[in-house]
Amino acid sequence: MEEVDERLQAGKPKEADEWRFVGLLHLIGYTDTGLFPRLNEQRAEVEACIQNYMLALAQAK
């Protein structure tokens, strides 16, 4: 979030979008790798967060 905010304040919306995408990849990757068991225990919630995040990204354009 900090990186996105910094880029937006600097007037660099494309870079902000890139950081949003990085955040989405981390959210998906950390869940799918199984490296974070608590994420897998709450997979339904994580999946809902991913869907909400993707909707927010689509609306940000």
Secondary structure, DSSP 8 states (H G I E B T S, - for coil): -HHHHHHHHTT-HHHHHHHHHHHHHHHHHHHHH-S-HHHHHTHHHHHHHHHHHHHHHHHH-
